[in-house]
Amino acid sequence: DLLGPGYAVLVRSQAVATAVEDRLRPYGRVVEIPDGVLDHLLVAEGAIVVRPDRYVAAVAEDPEQLGEVLPEVLPPTR
C-alpha cells in the first residue's frame, strides 16, 4: 500500500526525494525509507527504483546516477 500502484522510488534523503518528485509524479511516487530499513541496499544519497510489478528496475548511488537511469526505466514521456 505504501508504494502505490505505479512506479516507486525509495530514498532516504529528502533532497533526493525533492530532486525526483516532479519527474516521477505522472508514473508513481517517491517513498522515504527510515534508517534501519534496507540499509544493506540503500545508501544515504541513493535510490531504488521499483517497477509497478514490484521488481527492482534500478539502483542508484546518488541523485546524478538516478537522473541517468530514470529515463531508461520509466515509460516514454506522455
N, C-alpha and C positions, 0 to 999 in steps of 0.2 A: 504494500500500500504506500509505503514511504517513497518508493521510486516512481510511482505513477505508471501509466500505460505506455509511454513513449520512451525515448532515449533518456538516460540519466548520466550525469557526470558527477562522480563522487569526489569531493575535495575536502581538505582540512582547513584551508586558508580562505578567509573572507575576501582577500584580494584576488585570489584565483577565481572564486565564485563570481565576483563582480566583473572580471575580465571576460568571462564566457557566457554570462546570463543572457545578454541580448542575442548573441549568435545562436544559442540553443533554444530560446523561447518557442519558436514555431514547431520544434521537434520533441521537446521534453522539458526536463527540469534539472537544476543543479541541487545536489544534496550535500550539505555539510556533515562530515563524519567526525564524531568526537574522538579525542585522543584515546588510545587504548583499543580502538576498533580498527581492524585491518592494518595495524601497524607494520606488519610484515610485507604488505603490498603497497601502501600509500605513504609516500614521503611528504614532508611538511608542505612543500610548494607544488606537489604533484597532483595528478588527477587520474581517475579510472573512468573510461567511457564504457557504458553498459548499453547494449542494444535492447530494443523492445522485447526480444525473446529471452533476455537476461543473460546472454553470452557477453563476455568482455570483448569489446571491439578494439580497444587500445588502452595503453598505459603510458602516461606522460610524466616526466620527472620535473617539469617546470612549465610555467604559462606559455613560454615560447614554443616548446615542443607540442603542447596541447593545441596551440593555434595552427600548427602544421598538420596535425593528424585529424582535426575535426573535419576539414573539407573532404578528407579521404573516406571517412566513415559515415558521415551524415548524408542523407539523400540530397540530390541536386536542389539548389535554391528554387523556391516556388515562384 
